[in-house]
Amino acid sequence: MNAAVRAVVRMGIYVEAKVYFIHEGGTVIGSARCKEFREREGRLKAAHNLVRRGITNLCVIGGDGSLTGANLFREEWSGLLDELLQQGLIDEEATRVNSELHIVGMVGSIDNDFCGTDMTIGTDSALHRIIEVVDAIMTTAQSHQRTFVLENRADKKRLNIIIVAEGAIDSHNKAITPDYIKDLVVRCLGFDTRVTILGHVQRGGTPSAFDRILASRMGVEAVLALLEASATTPACVVSLVGNQAVRLPLMECVQMTQEVQKAMDEKKFEEAVRLRGSSFEHNLSTYRLLSNHRADSELPSSSFNVAVLNVGAPAAGMNAAVRAAVRVGITEGHKMLAVSDGFEGFSKGQIEEIKWGDVGGWTGQGGSLLGTKRTLPGKHLEQIAEQIKIHNINALLVIGGFEEFMTLSNRLLYLNGHTSV
């Protein structure tokens, strides 16, 4: 949130606007729910304070409740000014000068539960905090062979960590609490089990790089939206759609968010997922695909063989990419092959079939578990072509850097002429 405030202030100053902080209103300027603002009398006081300072543009950073209140404030603005004029608190000149109130919103929420945006400010930082706790707790889980209720169990692993959402419910609207799961695991599986509750740890701490950049981009767009607003421009919210900062009608997004909650309350879970939008549906579908291990007898039949290898310098996320590729390929019925040590290992025949369970736990591992080298295929092309024929490889999935791909694109012309890849 502070990054968003910073962006709004600096962009406002850049366009020669006069910028005000409204304190107590999280952030370095304070964040608080205000019961008084829920009543018209409280909003009348707020209007008087704004008019006294000549403020006609509001940038509101908060959740759907804050944004709904801000929109109501804008809708009542003319009536509030008339009331202040009748009470003699402002004159006709002040009423005329401050006749329009423009509002733009930015969503600050660690829940990422606002419709219309792919990510809300604060979500990525909260996820970082959760991952840090899970990584830290793994040491104890491994050494004591305990189950922590905080991925489902993977084969041949010495630890089990179950992550539970704070408001999780079952199909009958009954709460699924950490203690309930702990008792179930102890009773049915006999595992030594502990409960760890993160609480407000998720909300605190410094923001991630993604949140700092996201909030800055949104803050700049918010100021531009206020500058371009007119009397007929509806209140908008700055959202992230396809990695682009866009402006959407505020109340349409708020109403959609409230409809999601209503669908959840009525146990219409499929409807709630649909209302969340295509991005949420895609993420949920991806999660289910990568976590639901189907029996071999249930998989489609395929004679397509895919080899996966890493090339160039190791980078964080390489292992997660390999895991996703392997599990998607297996789900489609393909035979997945792992190539160790890049093209050098490829030329030496360091190729083995890789199964679903082999990539369990790879998402959080650094470096390259397959092994990677900067060696390019140049002098190994003949040996690589031979290995492709031996293992009947139909496709290559290469995960690496830009330079390697530029070179590889030229070398693959040779492979296309000598193999079926």
KELUM-870583 format. One record per atom (N, C-alpha, C): x, y, z; residue in three letters. Coordinates in steps of 0.02 Angstrom, whole numbers, plus 50000, padded with zeros to 5 digits. Example, Ala and Ser with C-alpha at 12.3 -4.5 7.8 and 13.67 -1.06 7.14 Angstrom:
2
506604971650390ala
506154977550390ala
506604983550390ala
506424988850354ser
506844994750357ser
506455000250394ser
//
This chain:
421
500414994050000met
500005000050000met
500435006350000met
500995006150038asn
501425012050041asn
501715013749972asn
501875008449933ala
502145009649866ala
501625013149822ala
500985011449832ala
500445014649794ala
500375021949815ala
500415023249880val
500385030149905val
500955034149876val
501555031349877arg
502145034749850arg
502055036549777arg
501785031749738ala
501695032949666ala
501185038449653ala
500635038349692val
500115043449683val
500395050349700val
500775050749755val
501055057249776val
501535059949723val
501995055749702arg
502515058149655arg
502235059749586arg
501745055649564met
501435057049499met
501015063349505met
500675064249561gly
500275070249572gly
500705076549571gly
501275076249605ile
501735081949606ile
502015083149536ile
502145077749499tyr
502425078449431tyr
501955082149385tyr
501295081049394val
500805084449351val
500565090949383val
500935093249434glu
500825099749467glu
500155099949505glu
499965094249532ala
499365094049575ala
499585094949648ala
499125097249690lys
499265097849761lys
499005091449794lys
499445087949828val
499285081349854val
499195081649930val
498665078449955tyr
498535078250028tyr
498525070950051tyr
498755069850111phe
498665063450146phe
498035063950189phe
497625058750188ile
497075058250237ile
497275052750286ile
497455054650346his
497705049950396his
497135045850427his
497345040450458glu
496885035650491glu
496365033250441glu
496575032050392gly
496025030850345gly
496025024450309gly
498994994950404gly
499344996950355gly
499835000850323gly
499565007550315thr
500015011550276thr
500365016550320thr
500855020050292val
501215025050331val
500765030950348val
500205031650314ile
499735037050331ile
499165034450374ile
499185028050390gly
498675025250434gly
498105022050394gly
497835016650420ser
497275013250386ser
496795010950440ser
496165012950435ala
495695011150488ala
494985011050461ala
494585006250486arg
493875006250470arg
493525011650510arg
493115015550477cys
492785021250511cys
492035020050513cys
491765018750572lys
491045017850580lys
490665024150565lys
490965029850582glu
490625036250573glu
490485037650500glu
490945035450455phe
490865036750384phe
490285032650354phe
490065027550390arg
489505023450367arg
488835027250371arg
488825032450413glu
488225036550422glu
488295042950381glu
487725045550359arg
487735051650318arg
488045057550356arg
487935057850421glu
488215063250460glu
488975063150457glu
489265057250458gly
489985056650454gly
490245058650385gly
489865056750333arg
490065058550265arg
489995066150254arg
489515069250290leu
489435076550286leu
490055080050314leu
490315077450370lys
490925080150399lys
491515079350351lys
491535073550319ala
492085072250272ala
492055077050213ala
491445078250188ala
491365082950132ala
491585089950152ala
491415091950213his
491605098550237his
492375099250240his
492705093950264asn
493435094050269asn
493755094550200asn
493465091150151leu
493745091350083leu
493655098350052leu
493055101050060val
492905107650031val
493355113050061val
493475112650126arg
493905117550159arg
494605117750129arg
494825111950103arg
495495111550075arg
495485111549998arg
494905112049968gly
494855112249896gly
495025105749862gly
494885100149897ile
495035093549869ile
494435090949829ile
494545089549765thr
494005087049722thr
494175080449689thr
494735077549708asn
494935071049680asn
495155066549737asn
494885060549738leu
495065055749791leu
495345049449759leu
495915047149786cys
496205040749767cys
496135036249828cys
495745031049822val
495585026749879val
495915019949869val
496305017849919ile
496645011349917ile
496355007049972ile
496015001649953gly
495704997350003gly
495324991649971gly
494884988550010gly
494494982849985gly
493824985049958gly
493384980149945asp
492744981849914asp
492314986149959asp
492384985450026gly
491994989650072gly
492194996950068gly
492854998150066ser
493105005050061ser
492905008249995ser
492965004349941leu
492805006949875leu
492055008249867leu
491645003949898thr
490925004949896thr
490735011449933thr
491055012349991gly
490925018450030gly
491135024749992gly
491695024249956ala
491945030049918ala
491465031649861ala
491205026549829asn
490735027749774asn
490085030849799asn
489845028449857leu
489245031449888leu
489375038749905leu
489955040249930phe
490155047049947phe
490115051549885phe
490345048849828arg
490325052649766arg
489605053849742arg
489185048649749glu
488495049349727glu
488115054449770glu
488305055049833glu
487955059649878glu
488265066649877glu
488805067549840trp
489195073649845trp
488785080049836trp
488375080249783ser
487985086349771ser
487515087749829ser
487185082649854gly
486725083549910gly
487095085649973gly
487695083049984leu
488095084950042leu
488295092250039leu
488475094549978leu
488665101649970leu
488065106249983leu
487475104249958asp
486875108249970asp
486725108750044asp
486815103250079glu
486685103150151glu
487185107550189glu
487805107350168leu
488315111650199leu
488175119050186leu
487915120450125leu
487745127250108leu
487165129750150leu
486665125550159gln
486075127350199gln
486265128550272gln
486755124850296gln
486975125650366gln
487455131550375gln
487635134550319gly
488085140350322gly
488815138550333gly
488985132150323leu
489675130050334leu
490125131650274leu
489815132350214ile
490185134350154ile
489765139450117ile
490085143350072asp
489715148250034asp
489585145649963asp
489225149549924glu
489035147449856glu
489645146849811glu
490145150949821glu
490755150449781glu
491115143749792glu
491145141649855ala
491455135149871ala
491055129449841ala
490395130249841thr
489965125049811thr
490085124449737thr
490175130249705arg
490285130249632arg
490965127249614arg
491485129449650val
492165127249636val
492255119749649val
491905117149699asn
491985110049718asn
491385105849698asn
491055107849643ser
490435104549623ser
490525097249601ser
491125095349580glu
491245088549556glu
491755084949601glu
491615078749617leu
492085074549654leu
492255068549612leu
492895067749596his
493125062149556his
493465056949601his
493315050649588ile
493585045349630ile
493885039849586ile
494475037549606val
494785031749575val
495015027149631val
494925020649621gly
495105015849673gly
495675011249652gly
496045008949701met
496545003649692met
496404998449746met
496444992149728val
496254986849775val
496864984549815val
496844985549880gly
497354983049925gly
497054977349966gly
497254971249952ser
496974965449987ser
497444959549982ser
497584956250037ile
498014950250035ile
497634944150012ile
496964944750005asp
496554938949987asp
496494938049911asp
496654943149872asn
496574942949799asn
495864940849781asn
495374943749815asp
494684941649807asp
494244946949773asp
494564951549737phe
494184956849703phe
494114955249630phe
493504955149605cys
493374953449535cys
493594959249489cys
493884957449433gly
494084962549384gly
494824963549380gly
495204960849428thr
495934961649427thr
496264954849437thr
496814953649401asp
497174947349408asp
497524946849475asp
497764952549500met
498114952649564met
497954959149601met
497874958549666thr
497764964449708thr
498414966249743thr
498484972549763ile
499084974749798ile
499124971149866ile
499674967849879gly
499764964349943gly
499734956849938gly
499424954149886thr
499354946949880thr
500024943449873thr
500444945949829asp
501084942649817asp
501524942749879asp
501504948249916ser
501904948649978ser
501654943650030ser
500994942850035ala
500704938050082ala
500904930950062ala
500904929549997leu
501114922949974leu
501844921649991leu
502264926849984his
502974926150003his
503034924350076his
502634927550118arg
502664926250190arg
502454919050205arg
501934916650171ile
501694909750181ile
502234904750159ile
502534905950100ile
503054901450075ile
503654901250122ile
503844907150149glu
504404907350196glu
504264902950257glu
503644903250283val
503464899250342val
503474891850324val
503194890050266val
503174883050246val
503884880350237val
504324884250205asp
505014882150196asp
505374881350263asp
505244886050309ala
505574885850374ala
505344879850415ala
504714878050409ile
504434872650449ile
504624865750423ile
504864865550360met
505054859150330met
505604855550368met
506074859450396thr
506624856450433thr
506374852250491thr
505914855150530thr
505624851550586thr
505214845550562thr
504834846650510ala
504404841250484ala
504824835350460ala
505394836750428gln
505824831450402gln
506184827850459gln
506464831550506ser
506864828550558ser
506444824450608ser
505824826850622his
505394823450669his
504874818950636his
504874818950570gln
504384814950532gln
503674816350556gln
503504822850556arg
502854824950579arg
502424827550522arg
501784827750534thr
501324831050488thr
501144837850517thr
501194842950476phe
501014849650497phe
500384851750460phe
499884854150497val
499284856750466val
499394864150455val
499564865950407leu
499704873050393leu
499344874950331leu
500274849649970glu
500284847749958glu
500174841049987glu
499754839849962asn
499554833349986asn
500154828749989asn
500074823150023arg
500634818650034arg
500904816149967arg
501584816349962ala
501914813749903ala
502264807149920ala
502334802849871asp
502644796349884asp
503364797249906asp
503564792949954lys
504264792549976lys
504504799150007lys
504054802850038lys
504254809050072lys
504214808150147lys
504644811550184arg
504664810850256arg
504254816050292arg
503914820250255leu
503514825450287leu
502864826450250leu
502374829050284asn
501734830750254asn
501524837550282asn
501364842150237ile
501134848750258ile
500454850050225ile
499954851250265ile
499274852550241ile
499124859950254ile
498984863650200ile
498834870750207ile
498084871750205ile
497824875150254val
497094876150260val
496934883550255val
496454885250212ala
496224892250208ala
495844893950271ala
495904900250292glu
495604902450355glu
494854901350357glu
494504902450302gly
493784901750301gly
493534895650265gly
493954890350262ala
493774884350224ala
493124881150250ala
492694879050204ile
492074875650222ile
491984869650176ile
491564864850197asp
491414859150155asp
490774860450115asp
490534855450079ser
489944856350036ser
489314857650075ser
489334856450141his
488754857650184his
488824864050225his
489314868150204asn
489424874650237asn
489704873950307asn
489994868250322lys
490284867050388lys
491024868950386lys
491254872350437ala
491944874750439ala
492434868950441ala
492974869550402ile
493524864750403ile
494104868150440ile
494184866750504thr
494674870150545thr
495324866050548thr
495884869350564pro
496524865750571pro
496484860250624pro
496154861650680asp
496104856650733asp
495704850550710asp
495184851750671tyr
494784846250644tyr
495214841650600tyr
495624844750557ile
496064840850512ile
496594837250553ile
496874840650603lys
497374837450646lys
497084831150679lys
496494831750709asp
496184826050742asp
496044820350693asp
495854822250632leu
495704817250580leu
496344813450560leu
496894817150551val
497524814050532val
497774809450587val
497744811750649val
497964807650706val
497544801350713val
496884802050707arg
496434796450717arg
496484791350660arg
496504793650598cys
496484789050541cys
497164786650518cys
497684790850526leu
498344789050500leu
498864787850555leu
498724790450614gly
499194789350669gly
499824793450665gly
499804798950626phe
500394803150619phe
500444808050677phe
501064809550698asp
501194814850746asp
501064821450710asp
500574825350734thr
500334831150697thr
500334837450739thr
500514843050707arg
500534849550741arg
500134854650700arg
499854859550734val
499494865050701val
499894871450709val
499994874950653thr
500324881550654thr
499874886550620thr
499694891950655ile
499254897050628ile
499664903350613ile
499654905450550leu
500064911150529leu
499774917850554leu
499114918450552gly
498804924650576gly
499034930750538gly
499184936050577his
499354942450547his
500074942850520his
500454937450527val
501114937150496val
501054938150421val
500514935650392gln
500404936250320gln
500324943450298gln
500054947650341arg
499884954450322arg
500474959250331arg
500934957650374gly
501474962150389gly
502084961150345gly
502634964450365gly
503254963650329gly
503314968350269gly
503904968050238thr
504034972350180thr
503724969350118thr
503524973450070pro
503204970850009pro
503714967549962pro
503474962849923ser
503894959549874ser
504044964249815ser
504514962349773ala
504674966349714ala
504064967149669ala
503684961749661phe
503094962049618phe
502594967149645phe
502464967049710asp
501984971749739asp
502224978949734asp
502864980049741arg
503134986849736arg
503034989649665arg
503164985349616ile
503084987549547ile
502344988249530ile
501934983349550leu
501214983549536leu
500894989849566leu
501044991149630ala
500744997049663ala
500975003549630ala
501605003749609ser
501855009849576ser
501505010949509ser
501425005649470arg
501085006249406arg
500365008349415arg
500025005349464met
499335006949476met
499255014149501met
499725016349544gly
499695023249570gly
499745028349515gly
500195027249468val
500275031849411val
499645031949370val
499365026049355glu
498755025649315glu
498165028949350glu
498145028449416ala
497605031549455ala
497615039149448ala
498205042149452val
498265049349446val
498065051549375val
498275047849325leu
498085049449256leu
497325049049248leu
497015044249280ala
496285043449276ala
495935049549307ala
496195051949363leu
495905057849395leu
495985064049352leu
496555064749319leu
496675070549277leu
496205070749217leu
496035064849191glu
495615064349131glu
494875063949148glu
494695063749211ala
493995062849231ala
493585069249217ala
492945068149202ser
492475073749192ser
491865072449234ser
491375076949229ala
490765076349269ala
490385070049254ala
490455067449193thr
490075061549172thr
490475055049178thr
491115055749198thr
491525049749204thr
491345045849268thr
491165039449262pro
490995035649323pro
491615034049363pro
491525032749427ala
492095030849469ala
492395024349441ala
493065024049440cys
493395018149412cys
493875015249463cys
494075009049449val
494575005649489val
495135003549442val
495755004649464val
496325002649423val
496474995249436val
496464991249384ser
496544983949390ser
497134981549348ser
497344975449361leu
497864972249321leu
497534966849279leu
497544967649214val
497254962749168val
497764961249114val
497984955049110gly
498484953249061gly
499134957049070gly
499314958249133asn
499924961949152asn
499914969249128asn
499314971849115gln
499234978849096gln
498794982349147gln
498974988449167ala
498554992349212ala
497984995349172ala
497374993649190val
496784995949154val
496284998949202val
495815003049175arg
495295006049216arg
494635002549202arg
494305000349256leu
493654997049250leu
493145000649293leu
492495000349274pro
491975003549315pro
491985000649386pro
492055005049435leu
492155002849504leu
491574998549529leu
490955001049521met
490384997549551met
490224990949516met
490384990549452glu
490284984049418glu
490724978749450glu
491354980549464cys
491814975849496cys
491604974249567cys
491384979349604val
491154978249673val
490544973649674val
490064974949630gln
489464970849628gln
489624963649609gln
490104962749563met
490304955949544met
490634952449603met
491044956049641thr
491374953249700thr
490854951149752thr
490344955249761gln
489814953549809gln
489394947649786gln
489314947049720glu
488944941249693glu
489334934749705glu
489994935149702val
490404929249716val
490294927049788val
490304931849834gln
490204930149904gln
489504927249915gln
489014930049880lys
488324927549886lys
488284920349861lys
488614918849805ala
488624912149778ala
488954907249827ala
489484909549859met
489824905349909met
489364903949968met
489014909149991asp
488564908250048asp
488004903350031asp
487794903349967glu
487264898849945glu
487524892149921glu
488174890949931lys
488514884649912lys
488494883249837lys
488454888549798lys
488494887849725lys
489224888949703lys
489644883949718phe
490364884849710phe
490574885449637phe
490254881649594glu
490424882149522glu
490254889049495glu
489694891749518glu
489494898549497glu
489984903649524glu
490224902649585ala
490704907249614ala
491354907349574ala
491574901449553val
492184900949513val
492094904549446val
491514903549415arg
491374906749351arg
491374914349358arg
491084916849412leu
491044924049423leu
491734927149436leu
492204923149463arg
492864925749476arg
493244927549412arg
493044924649356gly
493344926449292gly
493804921149264gly
494014922049202ser
494404917049166ser
495094915849197ser
495404921149224ser
496064920449254ser
496034915849314ser
495544916749357phe
495464912549416phe
495304905349395phe
494854904549346glu
494684897849322glu
495294894249295glu
495714897949258his
496314894949229his
496794892749284his
496894896949335asn
497344895249390asn
497094889249428asn
496454888949441leu
496154883249477leu
496224876849436leu
496104877349370ser
496174871649326ser
496894869049325ser
497364873749323thr
498074871849323thr
498264868349388thr
498024871049444tyr
498174867849508tyr
497904860749511tyr
497284859849489arg
496994853149490arg
497374848349445arg
497574850949387leu
497934846749339leu
498594844349367leu
498954848849402leu
499624847149426leu
499624843449493leu
499054843149526ser
499034839949592ser
498624833549593ser
498234832349541asn
497804826449540asn
498144820749501asn
498434816049537his
498794810449505his
498304804949487his
498214803849423arg
497764798649400arg
498144792049390arg
497794786549399ala
498094779949389ala
498274778949315ala
498794774949302asp
499014773849233asp
498454771249189asp
498014767249218ser
497464764349179ser
496954769549157ser
496964775449190glu
496494780749173glu
496774785749122glu
497424785049107leu
497754789849062leu
497634788048990leu
497594793048945pro
497514791648874pro
498144788248847pro
498064784548791ser
498624781148761ser
498964785748710ser
499634785948713ser
500014790248667ser
500694787148654ser
500944787848594ser
501604785448576ser
502094791348568ser
501894797048594phe
502284803248588phe
502784803748646phe
503424804648630asn
503944805148681asn
504224812248683asn
504264815048743val
504494821948753val
505104821948799val
505644825248777ala
506244825948818ala
506284832948846ala
506444833448910val
506494839948945val
507214841048967val
507484846848954leu
508164848348977leu
508244855748993leu
508724857249036asn
508894864149053asn
509544866149018asn
509564872448996val
510154875048960val
510344881848989val
511014883148992gly
511244889649015gly
511304890049090gly
511334896249116ala
511404897349188ala
510754895349224ala
510814892349284pro
510214890549321pro
509834896749344pro
509174896249347ala
508754901749369ala
508194899049413ala
508004903049463ala
507454901049506ala
506814900049465ala
506484894449476gly
505874892949439gly
505974887649386gly
506594886049369met
506724880849319met
506414874149340met
506494872449403asn
506234865949427asn
505474865749426asn
505164871449443ala
504434871849440ala
504184870849369ala
504554873749321ala
504364873049250ala
504424865749228ala
504964862449249val
505044855349232val
504484851149262val
504334852549327arg
503794848849360arg
503134849549323arg
502964855749304ala
502334856949269ala
502324853349202ala
502864853749164ala
502894850649099ala
502834843049104ala
503184840149152val
503174832849161val
502474830449178val
502154833849225arg
501494831449248arg
500954832549195arg
500994838149158val
500514839249104val
500604833949050val
501234832549032gly
501374827548981gly
501124820649001gly
501244818749064ile
501004812349088ile
500244811949088ile
499924817449107thr
499184817649107thr
498914816649037thr
499274819048986glu
499064818248917glu
499254811448888glu
499594807248928gly
499774800548906gly
500454799948874gly
500844805448871his
501494805248838his
502024802248884his
502554799748853lys
503124797448891lys
503604803248900lys
503774804948962met
504194810648976met
504894808248993met
505384811448962leu
506084809548971leu
506474815549000leu
506894814249050ala
507294819449080ala
508004818949055ala
508284824549032val
508974824849007val
509394828449058val
509904825249083ser
510344828349134ser
510904832249101ser
511114837649133asp
511694841749113asp
511644844549043asp
511064846849023gly
510984850548961gly
511164846648899gly
511414850148848phe
511564846948784phe
512164842248790phe
512614843748836glu
513194839448845glu
512964832548870glu
512514832648920gly
512234826248944gly
511814822848891gly
511464826848851phe
511054824248795phe
511494820148748phe
512074822948729ser
512514819648682ser
512804813248710ser
512874812848778lys
513154806948810lys
512624801748828lys
511984803248812gly
511454798448826gly
511214798448898gly
511294804048934gln
511064804449003gln
510314806049003gln
509924801148982ile
509204801948971ile
508844796449008ile
508364798249048glu
507964793449085glu
507234795549086glu
506804790549089glu
506084792149095glu
505964795149164glu
505544800149167ile
505384803549230ile
504634802849244ile
504474800749305lys
503784799349324lys
503484805049365lys
502834804449378trp
502454809549416trp
502774810849483trp
502904805749522gly
503174806549589gly
503884809049591gly
504254808249536asp
504954810449534asp
505034817949541asp
504524821749521val
504564829049523val
504194831949583val
503994827749629gly
503654830049689gly
504114834449731gly
503874840249752gly
504274844849792gly
504764849149752gly
504744848749686trp
505214852549645trp
505044860049642trp
504434861849654thr
504224868749646thr
504644873549689thr
504804871649750gly
505164876149794gly
505914875249794gly
506184871049751gln
506894869849749gln
507254874749704gln
507834877249726gly
508224881849686gly
508694878349638gly
509014882149595gly
509484879349547gly
509134875149494gly
509494870149469ser
509224865649418ser
509344858449441ser
508824855049460leu
508894848149483leu
509064843349426leu
508894845149366leu
509084841049308leu
509834842049293leu
510094847649314gly
510774849449296gly
510784853449231gly
511164858749230thr
511184862949170thr
511894865349157thr
512064866149094lys
512724868649074lys
512644873749018lys
513144877949011arg
513124882948957arg
513324880048890arg
513534873748889thr
513744870548827thr
513174870648776thr
513334873148715leu
512844873448662leu
512904867248617leu
512384865748579pro
512384859448542pro
512874858948484pro
513194864548464gly
513634864848406gly
513994858448387gly
514514856648426lys
514934850848408lys
514624844148427lys
514054844348461his
513734838148483his
513124836348441his
513004839848386leu
512384838848349leu
512304831648325leu
512834828648300glu
512774821748274glu
512594816948330glu
512924817648388gln
512784813248445gln
512074814348471gln
511854820748472ile
511174822248495ile
510664819148448ile
510784819848383ala
510334816848333ala
510284809348342ala
510844806248359glu
510864798948370glu
510454797148431glu
510514801048485gln
510134799748547gln
509384800648535gln
509214805448493ile
508504806648478ile
508214800448443ile
508604797448398lys
508374791348364lys
508334785448411lys
508834784748454ile
508854779048501ile
508254779148548ile
508084785048573his
507534785748622his
506864787548589his
506874787848523asn
506254789448486asn
505914795748513asn
506314801048518ile
506064807448545ile
505704811348491ile
505094813248505asn
504684817048457asn
504704824548468asn
504874826748528ala
504874833948543ala
505374835448598ala
505654841448595leu
506124843848646leu
505824849948681leu
505834849948747leu
505654855748786leu
506284858348819leu
506534864048796val
507164866848820val
507024872948863val
507254872848925ile
507154878348972ile
507824881648985ile
507904887948962gly
508544891248970gly
508514898648955gly
509084901648938gly
509124908748928gly
509074910848855gly
509044917348845phe
508944920148778phe
509504918348730phe
510134919048752glu
510694917548708glu
510674910348684glu
510524905748731glu
510494898748713glu
509954897448660glu
509394900748668phe
508844899648621phe
509014902448552phe
509364908148550met
509554910948486met
510014906248448met
510484903248484thr
510934898448452thr
510564892048435thr
510144889948481leu
509784883648472leu
509314883948411leu
509004889648399ser
508544890248343ser
508884888648277ser
509524890448271asn
509904889048210asn
510114881648208asn
510324879048266arg
510564872048268arg
510004867148256arg
509394868948276leu
508834864248268leu
508674862948194leu
508874867548150leu
508774866348079leu
509144860048058leu
509724858848089tyr
510104852748074tyr
509714846648099tyr
509454847048161leu
509104841448190leu
508474839848150leu
508134845048126asn
507524843948086asn
507674839948022asn
508284840747996gly
508464837247935gly
508714830247947gly
508874828648011his
509164822048025his
508754817848074his
508214820748101thr
507784817048148thr
507054818748134thr
506614815748174ser
505894817048167ser
505644822148217ser
506094825648253val
505894830648303val
505554836548269val
//
